[in-house]
Amino acid sequence: MNKNHFAALAASAVLFAACNNNPKPVQENTKNDTTVAVIKDSHSWSNADSVTLEHLYLDIKVDFDKKQIEGSANWTIDNKNKQKELRLDTYDLSIDSVLADGKKVNHTLDSTKDYMGGALHIPIEENTKNVTVYYKTGKNADALQWLKPQQTDSKKYPFLYTQSEAIHARTWVPCADGPGIRFTYDARVAVPKELLALMSAENPQQLNDSGIYHFKMDKPVPAYLMALAVGDIKFKKIDDRTGVYAEPTMIDKAAWELADMGKMVTTAEKLYGPYRWGRYDVLILPPGFPIGGMENPKLTFATPTIIAGDRSLVNLIAHELAHNWSGNLVTNATWDDIWMNEGFTVYFERRITEAMTDKSYVDMLWELGYQDLEKEIADAKDPRDTWLKLDLKGRDPDDGLSDIPYEKGSLFLELIEQNVGREKFDAFLKKYFDEHAFHSITTEQFLAYLHENLIKGDSALEKKLDINAWVYGPGIPANAPRADMERFHKVDSARTAFLNGTAPEKLENTKNWTSHEWQHFLRKMPETLTVEQMAALDKAFHFTQTGNSEIADLWFVAAVHANYTPAYPAMEQFLSKVGRQKFLEPLYGAMMHSGKEKMAKELFARYKENYHPIAQAKIGKLVNG
């Protein structure tokens, strides 16, 4: 999952001239390995550690009038431990009936308990091979966002999409909803005939006449990587294994913006081995999508805020692509180990970016990430939450999706690289991905693997790394690497010159700045800018009308602090269209902390229905307490 901000891949056409535009997909038949022990997960009611879930056949109908998914989940199981019941995770599901090997059984459904939902208890026998649950989703299915036509870009048809991470899959499928539990799946999905259905699986590229679509995921994945989207969606090919899905009004812009996506896959493969999922496509969702991107296998879900018109933010795709190694291929066993997904992915994403641009460019990414990490640590209420190995028992695992696993985790890997050398570390990571492919892993298992395969008893290296300080200690350890600040030093000089009275249009070299330099320029501005200073900046750089969402959000936050009212109409339009939490939280937060609580409450009340339920809950708590 992407949390961060990214900018232009400068001169990408030149950098990739030698790349192969039509690489062959890697074909790999991977059976679900049912011999690997499942780690007990405090965020799942399921007993998948005792009863193996091998395969899911999902047969569902999407009803836009009722805003409901109805159908059946048919689980193939292996009751090798001779359990008397199968427990599945649910949240606000209405269970109509349950069959075990085709015979109706008397199930029990526990009451919903906060974010955890309730366990579905299904009696089984020693030789039970198949369990089928007939069900309907409820009104509180927070994985689902049902959009009215006016909430889409095309304004013609309704739209549905899911967001299952961390434990929201249970709100639309009765399942074992933990990252350490993997299964293969097939699906039959019935939708209105004018709409296309897509999943994190092998996908159609055009409408059919029946409105019934069939899907297959033959590689074992955890429940949080199940995804569904239904809408007025078109497809455009990039190369033989990559393409873009989007609404008709967005498809051409999206395909242009993501034209280098196939080359990005090739770059990733050169680093850490073959892409093992067949196709890699991206779906650009309507603007209410609450996060930057979601790494659903075969089909990344992405925010439209990356469609800036100048390819200045497409590096978000590098993050989601990298997840197909770190996260999808090798997965954190529990949400306490989330840094195993996100820290590895940020590191890998920046390696992709460096290969496609240069070191000075990626140094800016590292520094912006370091700034995010410093802020996260400063705002942390409990130092324990700044460890890499988290303790989320008794808490919503969404709480773990902070900058700690992303930025502290990636810095830890960068530290290892700097101490052992890039060539040696790359060989280690490639071996790690190969040997743990399609499995889940704990922090402790990774550290044991690190000691056995890289440190190898080198006490001097172990002392330099100080692993415990990173994994089981708070804050930023003293040996944390820091990127070269050369390009940002020039930005700092320009900002200082402006604050000392230099007119914005006379600042040096700003015409060649990337999105990252502008972000650094605005991030470090004092909150005490005057209306006159804001107006001068706006006149010179047209921040109020920028198409770059990263810059726009920073600018609107500054406008709130300075009470720069000329930016307010554009800010309101931004809040009406953009549902990405990364942008909503700072902007609504700025209003709440600068005496503009009434404005925040009014704007949230006006536009909250455009936001995903997950974002609604988080921003609602911020604004309304």
C-alpha positions as a printed Julia matrix, in Angstrom:
625×3 Matrix{Float64}:
   0.0     0.0     0.0
   1.35    3.38   -0.89
   1.48    6.19    1.64
   4.0     8.49    0.08
   4.5    11.22   -2.42
   6.46   10.81   -5.61
   7.47   12.94   -8.55
   8.53   12.99  -12.17
  10.74   10.36  -13.7
  12.92   12.84  -15.51
  13.96   12.09  -19.05
  12.45    8.6   -18.85
  12.3     8.18  -22.61
  16.07    8.58  -22.85
  16.77    6.43  -19.82
  14.71    3.54  -21.15
  15.58    3.64  -24.84
  17.5     0.39  -24.5
  14.8    -1.44  -22.52
  12.84   -4.3   -24.02
   9.29   -3.05  -24.56
   7.75   -6.49  -25.01
   9.1    -8.82  -22.33
   7.53  -12.25  -22.02
   5.47  -12.93  -18.91
   6.95  -15.41  -16.48
   4.73  -18.49  -16.33
   4.7   -20.18  -12.95
   2.24  -22.75  -11.65
   2.28  -22.37   -7.9
   0.25  -24.69   -5.7
  -0.82  -23.56   -2.27
   1.71  -25.04    0.16
  -0.5   -26.43    2.93
   2.44  -27.89    4.85
   3.65  -24.54    6.21
   2.46  -23.75    9.73
   0.15  -20.74   10.05
   1.12  -18.23   12.74
  -1.68  -17.55   15.23
  -3.03  -14.09   14.45
  -4.53  -11.92   17.2
  -6.61  -10.06   14.58
  -8.41  -13.13   13.26
 -11.08  -15.31   14.86
 -10.32  -18.1    12.41
  -8.71  -21.42   13.29
  -6.81  -21.62   10.01
  -3.8   -22.65   12.08
  -5.67  -25.94   12.68
  -7.92  -26.27    9.61
  -6.18  -25.47    6.33
  -8.09  -23.33    3.84
  -6.82  -24.43    0.43
  -9.09  -22.78   -2.13
 -12.04  -20.39   -2.35
 -14.75  -20.43   -5.01
 -16.67  -17.18   -4.77
 -20.05  -16.89   -6.53
 -21.55  -13.43   -5.99
 -23.96  -10.89   -7.43
 -23.38   -7.14   -7.13
 -26.61   -5.21   -6.49
 -26.19   -1.44   -6.84
 -29.8    -0.7    -5.87
 -29.44   -2.46   -2.53
 -25.73   -1.58   -2.21
 -25.17   -5.22   -1.41
 -23.11   -8.21   -2.45
 -24.97  -11.52   -2.21
 -23.82  -15.03   -2.94
 -21.73  -17.88   -1.64
 -18.19  -18.58   -0.52
 -17.21  -22.2    -1.08
 -14.09  -23.24    0.82
 -12.02  -26.35    0.09
 -10.45  -27.36    3.39
  -8.03  -29.9     4.82
  -9.07  -30.92    8.33
  -5.81  -32.74    8.97
  -5.94  -31.94   12.69
  -9.45  -33.42   12.99
 -11.09  -30.29   14.36
 -14.8   -30.24   15.19
 -15.42  -26.78   13.8
 -14.18  -24.31   11.22
 -14.11  -20.69   12.31
 -14.2   -17.87    9.77
 -13.97  -14.1    10.17
 -17.03  -11.99    9.41
 -18.08   -8.39    9.91
 -21.73   -7.35    9.55
 -22.47  -10.26    7.21
 -25.94  -11.8     7.1
 -25.46  -15.58    6.98
 -28.35  -17.3     5.2
 -27.17  -20.91    5.44
 -24.06  -23.08    5.64
 -23.32  -26.44    4.02
 -20.59  -28.95    4.89
 -19.91  -31.36    2.02
 -23.29  -30.39    0.57
 -25.31  -30.96    3.73
 -26.86  -28.12    5.71
 -25.34  -27.65    9.16
 -26.3   -25.53   12.14
 -23.86  -22.65   12.25
 -23.38  -20.03   14.97
 -22.45  -16.39   14.39
 -20.92  -14.38   17.22
 -21.93  -10.77   17.75
 -19.75   -8.08   16.19
 -16.91   -6.88   18.4
 -15.54   -3.51   17.3
 -13.16   -3.73   14.32
 -12.78   -7.51   14.72
 -16.32   -8.45   13.74
 -17.52  -11.86   14.87
 -16.56  -15.49   14.34
 -18.7   -17.78   12.2
 -18.66  -21.26   13.8
 -19.24  -24.12   11.36
 -19.42  -27.74   12.6
 -17.24  -30.08   10.54
 -16.19  -33.71   10.68
 -12.8   -35.38   10.34
 -13.22  -35.93    6.6
 -15.06  -32.73    5.67
 -13.58  -31.37    2.44
 -15.9   -28.55    1.51
 -17.76  -25.77    3.32
 -20.16  -23.35    1.6
 -21.47  -20.16    3.21
 -24.45  -18.33    1.67
 -24.42  -14.7     2.76
 -25.14  -11.02    2.13
 -23.04   -7.99    2.99
 -24.34   -5.42    5.47
 -24.55   -1.64    5.57
 -21.35   -1.45    7.62
 -19.17   -3.26    5.1
 -16.31   -0.78    5.27
 -14.3    -2.51    2.53
 -16.93   -1.41    0.03
 -17.4     2.02   -1.47
 -20.57    2.38   -3.49
 -20.4     5.45   -5.71
 -23.31    7.24   -7.32
 -22.82    8.27  -10.96
 -22.11   11.88   -9.95
 -19.25   10.68   -7.72
 -17.41    9.17  -10.69
 -15.39   10.96  -13.35
 -17.7     9.93  -16.19
 -20.9    10.85  -14.27
 -22.87    8.14  -16.1
 -22.92    4.89  -14.11
 -22.44    3.82  -10.48
 -19.14    2.31   -9.35
 -18.04   -0.15   -6.67
 -14.57   -0.94   -5.41
 -13.12   -2.73   -2.4
 -10.25   -1.96   -0.03
  -9.54   -5.07    2.03
  -6.3    -4.18    3.86
  -5.83   -4.6     6.74
  -8.77   -6.72    8.0
 -11.67   -5.51    5.87
 -11.96   -8.57    3.59
 -14.23  -10.1     6.25
 -16.78   -7.37    5.54
 -17.49   -8.76    2.04
 -16.34  -12.41    2.18
 -16.5   -14.89    5.1
 -12.84  -15.84    5.27
  -9.73  -16.33    7.36
  -8.72  -12.68    7.34
  -5.05  -12.67    8.29
  -1.93  -11.95    6.22
  -0.33  -15.26    7.21
  -3.18  -17.33    5.73
  -2.87  -17.91    1.98
  -5.24  -19.58   -0.48
  -6.0   -19.69   -4.19
  -9.37  -18.58   -5.53
 -11.79  -18.6    -8.44
 -14.8   -16.34   -8.72
 -18.01  -15.87  -10.67
 -19.29  -12.31  -10.43
 -22.63  -11.1   -11.82
 -22.95   -7.36  -12.46
 -25.2    -5.03  -14.5
 -24.57   -5.7   -18.2
 -23.34   -2.17  -18.91
 -20.56   -2.5   -16.32
 -17.23   -4.35  -16.27
 -16.04   -6.38  -13.29
 -12.36   -6.72  -12.36
 -10.57   -8.59   -9.57
  -7.05   -9.24   -8.29
  -6.89  -12.12  -10.74
  -6.88  -12.84  -14.48
  -9.1   -10.1   -15.89
 -11.28   -9.37  -18.93
 -10.32   -6.43  -21.11
 -13.78   -5.61  -22.45
 -17.48   -5.96  -21.67
 -19.32   -9.17  -22.45
 -23.0    -9.64  -23.25
 -24.02  -11.49  -20.1
 -22.69   -9.33  -17.26
 -21.19  -12.48  -15.73
 -17.42  -12.59  -15.34
 -15.14  -15.44  -14.28
 -11.84  -14.95  -12.46
  -8.93  -17.15  -11.47
  -6.05  -16.55   -9.04
  -3.89  -19.68   -9.15
  -1.24  -18.39   -6.76
  -1.89  -18.41   -3.0
  -2.67  -14.97   -1.58
  -3.94  -13.69    1.79
  -7.47  -12.33    2.08
  -6.39   -8.69    2.19
  -5.2    -9.06   -1.42
  -8.65  -10.02   -2.68
 -10.12   -7.09   -4.57
 -13.15   -6.27   -6.7
 -14.08   -3.28   -8.85
 -17.24   -2.82  -10.91
 -17.94    0.17  -13.12
 -17.88    1.85  -16.49
 -14.29    0.8   -17.15
 -12.2     0.7   -20.32
  -8.81   -0.91  -20.99
  -5.79    0.38  -22.88
  -2.69   -1.68  -23.6
   0.78   -0.39  -22.66
   2.8    -3.42  -23.81
   2.42   -7.2   -23.94
   2.03   -7.64  -20.19
   0.96   -4.22  -18.88
  -2.04   -2.01  -19.39
  -4.35    0.53  -17.8
  -8.01    0.37  -16.79
  -9.96    3.57  -16.13
 -13.26    5.3   -16.74
 -13.79    6.33  -20.4
 -13.19   10.0   -19.59
  -9.9     9.14  -17.89
  -8.48    6.27  -19.97
  -6.43    8.28  -22.49
  -4.97   10.56  -19.82
  -4.16    7.56  -17.63
  -2.5     5.61  -20.45
  -0.34    8.62  -21.34
   0.61    9.2   -17.71
   1.61    5.55  -17.2
   3.31    4.97  -20.55
   6.56    3.82  -18.92
   4.91    1.24  -16.69
   6.16   -1.75  -18.67
   9.71   -0.45  -18.53
   9.34   -0.1   -14.78
   8.52   -3.82  -14.51
  11.64   -4.66  -16.53
  13.74   -2.46  -14.25
  12.36   -4.2   -11.15
  13.12   -7.63  -12.59
  16.74   -6.68  -13.21
  17.06   -5.94   -9.5
  15.33   -8.83   -7.76
  14.26  -11.46  -10.25
  11.25  -12.3   -12.4
   7.81  -10.82  -11.99
   5.79  -13.93  -11.14
   2.18  -12.81  -11.51
   1.71  -12.85  -15.3
   0.16   -9.51  -16.2
   0.69   -6.23  -14.39
  -2.17   -3.8   -14.91
  -3.27   -0.66  -13.09
  -6.84    0.48  -12.42
  -7.28    4.22  -11.94
 -10.19    4.53   -9.53
 -12.62    7.39   -8.96
 -11.3    10.13   -6.68
 -12.78    8.82   -3.42
 -10.13    6.09   -3.15
  -8.69    6.57    0.37
  -5.03    5.71   -0.26
  -2.39    6.28   -2.93
  -2.42    2.74   -4.23
  -3.2    -0.83   -3.28
  -0.98   -3.63   -4.49
  -3.7    -6.12   -5.44
  -1.97   -8.91   -7.4
  -2.15   -8.53  -11.18
  -4.17   -5.32  -10.78
  -2.9    -2.37   -8.74
  -5.68   -0.05   -7.6
  -4.46    3.55   -7.85
  -5.68    7.01   -6.94
  -6.46    9.43   -9.77
  -4.39   12.03   -7.92
  -1.34   10.61   -9.73
  -2.8    11.79  -13.06
  -1.21   15.23  -12.93
  -0.84   15.7   -16.68
   2.95   15.87  -16.58
   3.97   12.4   -15.25
   5.18   14.13  -12.1
   3.63   11.63   -9.67
   3.68    8.29  -11.49
   6.43    6.91   -9.3
   3.68    5.83   -6.94
   3.37    2.91   -9.35
   6.97    1.9    -8.54
   5.86    1.37   -4.94
   2.85   -0.77   -5.82
   4.87   -2.71   -8.39
   7.59   -3.42   -5.81
   4.93   -4.93   -3.57
   4.66   -7.81   -6.03
   7.93   -9.01   -4.51
   7.77   -7.56   -0.98
   4.24   -8.05    0.28
   2.52  -10.17   -2.33
   5.27  -12.72   -2.99
   6.68  -12.67    0.56
   4.14  -11.38    3.08
   4.26  -10.21    6.69
   2.88  -13.06    8.8
   0.89  -10.73   11.09
   0.17   -7.01   11.12
   2.75   -6.64   13.9
   5.27   -7.4    11.13
   3.92   -4.8     8.66
   7.4    -3.3     8.18
   8.26   -6.55    6.36
   5.83   -5.45    3.64
   6.19   -1.7     3.63
   9.8    -1.09    4.62
  11.06   -3.54    2.02
   8.76   -2.01   -0.58
   9.89    1.58    0.02
  13.52    0.45   -0.24
  12.8    -1.51   -3.44
  10.71    1.32   -4.92
  13.58    3.77   -4.41
  16.01    1.35   -6.02
  13.7     1.17   -9.05
  13.5     4.95   -9.12
  17.26    5.36   -8.87
  17.76    2.95  -11.77
  15.3     4.99  -13.83
  16.61    8.44  -12.87
  19.74    9.13  -10.8
  20.99    9.17   -7.22
  20.4    12.89   -6.65
  16.76   12.39   -7.56
  16.22    9.48   -5.19
  18.15   11.3    -2.44
  15.25   13.74   -2.36
  12.84   10.85   -1.82
  14.95    9.58    1.06
  15.04   13.03    2.68
  11.3    13.64    2.33
  10.74   10.22    3.86
  13.1    11.06    6.71
  11.09   14.22    7.38
   7.89   12.16    7.44
   9.5     9.76    9.89
  10.65   12.57   12.2
   7.12   13.99   12.27
   5.56   10.58   12.93
   7.9     9.95   15.86
   7.32   13.44   17.28
   3.54   12.88   17.13
   3.63    9.33   18.54
   1.74    8.95   21.81
   3.55    5.74   22.76
   7.27    5.18   22.02
   6.47    1.46   21.59
   4.6     2.38   18.41
   7.88    3.57   16.88
   9.47    0.12   16.99
   9.63   -1.82   13.72
   8.17   -4.89   15.43
   4.79   -3.59   16.56
   2.44   -4.86   19.24
  -1.07   -4.28   17.89
  -2.89   -6.87   19.97
  -6.19   -5.4    21.12
  -5.96   -2.57   18.58
  -7.18   -2.01   15.04
  -4.29   -3.09   12.79
  -4.91   -0.03   10.64
  -3.15    1.81   13.49
   0.08    0.21   12.31
  -0.06    1.84    8.89
   2.02    4.85    9.88
   5.32    6.17    8.53
   7.21    3.93   10.97
   7.08    0.67    8.97
   7.54    2.52    5.68
  10.37    4.93    6.46
  12.12    3.4     9.47
  11.89    0.0     7.81
  13.4     1.21    4.54
  16.15    3.12    6.38
  17.1    -0.08    8.19
  17.53   -1.86    4.87
  19.48    1.08    3.46
  21.77    0.85    6.49
  22.4    -2.84    5.78
  23.14   -2.06    2.13
  25.64    0.65    3.05
  27.47   -1.69    5.43
  27.65   -4.84    3.29
  27.7    -3.26   -0.18
  24.96   -3.01   -2.77
  26.01   -6.03   -4.85
  26.08   -8.34   -1.85
  22.8    -7.01   -0.45
  21.05   -7.33   -3.82
  22.13  -10.97   -4.06
  20.82  -11.56   -0.53
  17.44   -9.98   -1.29
  17.03  -11.87   -4.55
  17.72  -15.13   -2.71
  15.33  -14.11    0.07
  12.48  -13.51   -2.39
  13.18  -16.79   -4.2
  13.37  -18.93   -1.08
  10.26  -17.45    0.57
   8.09  -17.01   -2.52
   4.35  -17.35   -1.84
   4.88  -17.65    1.91
   4.41  -15.38    4.9
   7.2   -14.55    7.34
   7.58  -13.03   10.8
  10.14  -10.44   11.84
  11.95  -13.06   13.9
  12.12  -15.48   10.98
  13.58  -12.76    8.77
  16.19  -11.79   11.36
  17.24  -15.43   11.68
  17.55  -15.62    7.89
  19.55  -12.36    7.87
  22.0   -13.73   10.44
  22.39  -17.05    8.66
  22.74  -15.75    5.11
  24.3   -12.29    5.38
  25.81  -11.53    8.78
  27.21  -15.06    9.13
  28.78  -14.52   12.55
  30.47  -11.22   11.66
  30.38   -9.57   15.09
  31.79   -6.29   13.78
  28.99   -6.05   11.2
  26.38   -6.97   13.78
  27.65   -4.21   16.06
  27.54   -1.67   13.21
  23.95   -2.57   12.37
  22.69   -2.57   15.99
  19.63   -4.54   14.88
  17.83   -4.5    18.23
  17.81   -0.69   18.27
  15.97   -0.72   14.96
  13.56   -3.58   15.44
  12.89   -3.47   19.18
  13.76    0.13   20.01
  12.01    3.51   19.73
  12.7     6.45   17.46
  15.45    6.81   14.88
  18.65    4.97   15.89
  21.89    6.93   15.98
  23.35    5.01   13.03
  20.51    5.91   10.66
  21.69    6.84    7.15
  20.93   10.34    5.85
  20.69   11.19    2.18
  22.8    13.77    0.36
  20.98   17.1     0.67
  22.69   18.93   -2.22
  19.54   19.64   -4.21
  17.5    20.51   -1.13
  20.22   22.88    0.14
  19.56   24.96   -2.97
  15.85   24.9    -2.18
  16.58   25.98    1.39
  18.61   28.92    0.05
  15.75   29.97   -2.2
  13.24   29.76    0.65
  15.5    31.82    2.92
  15.91   34.41    0.19
  12.14   34.68   -0.19
  11.59   35.03    3.55
  14.27   37.75    3.58
  12.41   39.75    0.95
  13.47   38.46   -2.48
  10.54   38.48   -4.9
   9.45   34.92   -5.82
   9.97   35.48   -9.53
  13.62   36.39   -8.85
  14.45   33.17   -7.01
  17.14   31.18   -8.81
  16.64   27.93  -10.76
  13.04   27.26   -9.73
  12.03   26.59  -13.35
  13.9    23.27  -13.24
  12.55   22.1    -9.91
  10.78   18.75   -9.64
   7.74   18.06   -7.52
  10.08   16.99   -4.71
  11.87   20.34   -4.62
   8.57   22.2    -4.51
   7.36   19.96   -1.7
  10.5    20.67    0.32
  10.13   24.39   -0.43
   6.57   24.47    0.95
   7.04   21.97    3.79
   9.64   24.12    5.5
   7.75   27.39    5.17
   6.74   28.89    8.53
   3.06   28.85    9.43
   3.27   32.62    9.88
   3.29   33.58    6.19
   1.29   36.72    5.53
  -1.49   37.05    2.99
   0.83   39.3     0.97
   3.57   36.65    0.92
   1.06   33.98   -0.11
  -0.26   36.2    -2.89
   3.26   36.84   -4.18
   4.03   33.11   -4.25
   0.73   32.36   -5.95
   1.27   35.02   -8.61
   4.73   33.67   -9.43
   4.1    29.92   -9.22
   0.3    29.47   -9.6
   0.06   27.1    -6.65
  -3.7    27.53   -6.24
  -4.31   26.12   -9.71
  -1.66   23.38   -9.69
  -2.61   19.98  -11.03
  -0.11   18.32   -8.72
  -2.03   17.0    -5.71
   1.06   16.76   -3.49
   1.86   20.44   -3.99
  -1.8    21.45   -3.86
  -2.32   19.88   -0.45
   0.73   21.61    1.04
  -0.37   24.9    -0.47
  -3.92   24.65    0.84
  -2.62   23.86    4.33
  -0.5    27.01    4.12
  -3.54   28.94    2.87
  -5.55   27.84    5.91
  -2.81   28.97    8.31
  -2.4    32.32    6.53
  -6.13   32.8     5.94
  -5.35   33.24    2.25
  -8.97   33.25    1.06
  -8.27   33.41   -2.72
  -7.23   29.74   -2.46
 -10.39   28.63   -0.64
 -12.62   27.93   -3.69
  -9.94   25.69   -5.21
  -9.37   24.1    -1.8
 -13.06   23.28   -1.48
 -13.09   21.78   -4.96
 -10.06   19.71   -3.96
 -11.83   18.43   -0.83
 -14.97   17.66   -2.82
 -13.11   15.41   -5.26
 -10.12   13.92   -3.45
 -10.72   11.14   -0.92
  -7.1    10.23   -0.24
  -6.49   10.24    3.52
  -2.94   11.45    3.1
  -4.31   14.75    1.8
  -7.49   14.98    3.85
  -5.91   14.6     7.29
  -3.41   17.5     7.07
  -5.95   19.81    5.49
  -8.82   19.17    7.88
  -6.27   19.07   10.7
  -4.97   22.52    9.75
  -8.51   23.9     9.95
  -9.12   22.29   13.33
  -5.87   23.68   14.78
  -6.09   27.21   13.4
  -9.45   28.35   14.71
 -11.4    27.23   11.64
 -13.3    24.35   13.23
 -16.6    25.55   11.76
 -15.14   25.5     8.25
 -13.82   21.97    8.79
 -17.14   20.66   10.08
 -19.12   22.28    7.26
 -16.82   21.03    4.51
 -16.68   17.52    5.95
 -20.48   17.36    6.27
 -20.8    18.56    2.67
 -18.36   16.12    1.08
 -17.98   13.11    3.39
 -20.18   10.93    1.18
 -17.52   11.26   -1.51
 -14.97    9.61    0.8
 -14.44    5.9     1.4
 -15.93    4.59    4.7
 -12.42    4.09    6.1
 -11.56    7.74    5.4
 -14.97    8.92    6.62
 -14.37    7.28    9.99
 -10.87    8.68   10.41
 -11.64   12.24    9.29
 -14.95   12.2    11.17
 -13.07   11.45   14.38
 -10.63   14.27   13.65
 -13.34   16.83   12.9
 -16.17   15.8    15.21
 -14.26   14.09   18.01
